Amino acid sequence: MNSDTMRTKTTGWFGSTTEHSGPSPSPQYALVASETIDFESSSSELITSVVDVLIDVIEPAGGQTTLSLYEYVNPDALENIITASASKKSDVEVRFTVEDYLVIVRSDNTVLIYEPIGTQRDTDGNPCPAS
C-alpha cells in the first residue's frame, strides 16, 4: 500500500468543493475544467459554450466535434433556469452528468467540469473484490 498522500480539490454530487488528504471517498470528482462565459464580448450562447467546454474535456471518440446535450439534460430548461436566476441576481447551479463527468453550470455563467476519481479499485488480481 502506498503511504504517499495527495491533495486533490474535489466535489461530491450534492456537496460543495472540499479538500481531502489521502484517498478520496467515493463518489468524488476532481475539477478538470473551469470556464466563465463572457456574453458581452462574445456572441456565444450558454448551451453552445457548455458543449464547447465539454468537447474540449471529453474529447469524443472518432474525432466527433459535436455533442447533443439532449441525451443528458434539457438544454432549453438549463438555459431558462440560468438566465432567469442571473436576471434576478440569485445564485443557482445546475448539476448533471455527461458520460462519467459531473457538469456544473452556475448563474454567474461559470461552467465547471469534474471527472470521477477513485472509480477504479486495485483488486490485486481478484475479479470479485469485497465491497
Summary of the structure (lengths in Angstrom):
residues: 131
radius of gyration: 17.2
end to end distance: 17.7
largest distance: 55.2
contacts: 300
relative contact order: 0.20
helix: 24%
strand: 29%
